[in-house]
Amino acid sequence: MKLVCDNVYVVKPYDPHADDCCVYMIDTKSEDGLVLIDVGLNIEPIQVIEKEGFYLKDIKHCLITHGHLDHFGACFKLKKFNANINFYAHELDADQIEQKPTGQYIEQYYGDYKYQPVKLAKRIKSDNEILKFGKSQFQCIHIPGHTPGSVAYLLEIRKKKILFGGDLPGVVLNFRGDNLEEYLKSMQKLLHFNIDILCEGHEDIIEPAKKVKKFIKKYMNLNEMLNLFLEEPNNMEILLDLTFISCELEFFDNALDFCNYLLEIEPDNVNGQELLKKILKQNPQKIDWIKSLINESIKKEK
Ligand SMILES: [Zn+2]
């Protein structure tokens, strides 16, 4: 179990092949016991804490970043170790957790998952609400966009600002009912906090502050470009930008997908040909994500 800084641990680290999120733990060294940030889909990886001298029964609070099953699916499994555990999430995502989660992503990825709803101890209602456990204060920053009730939890330890971001880099698509404008506003809001350490839901830990800012800005750019492109799926300039940004973010699968699509429409595009050579060196797999997105958005328009 990796230590992020005093009493903050990575319980479930980033795994590019896993279908659930990273999990973090804070030891409050008080009667409030251990606090988890998200829990993921499976309880087994959480059990690692018992090898490090902690007990599952001491997890007294679980802060959920947003209402996507890969972040809260195993809540009901946590209850088996401590029936009195308290769950927290924003009121706008609460139904997903307290009832049966719904949405296209459920059918697509988690159709077989047997979820049992849990009751929240508290619905977070206002922006910047504080949750206090022992001496640890978590500022709940409402960041709608990826979901309406996305929350990032900010913790300050020895003047270092640690942010548990959930899915900051998540794909935000207007045509699916996501709200790009809100997402961009939320990310802009986060940039003002000058975060020192970003503990991400599906990425490695990002630090220092300069890198965190760059990371957030890149994903803002990527999501903006992606939405622009889906409005004009033949705009080669935007498509080329998307390919560039994906390379920078080391999303080589997506980069290849964008680049192949570009060369399918314009086989003689010299920039596209040059990029393709670079991308192929990274050994990516062929995917058809962009085509499926275009088809999906065209169907929505009809
Ligand atoms: Zn998500």
Boltz pocket constraint, residues with backbone or C-beta under 6 A from the ligand:
constraints:
  - pocket:
      binder: B
      contacts: [[A, 66], [A, 68], [A, 146], [A, 167], [A, 170]]
      max_distance: 6.0
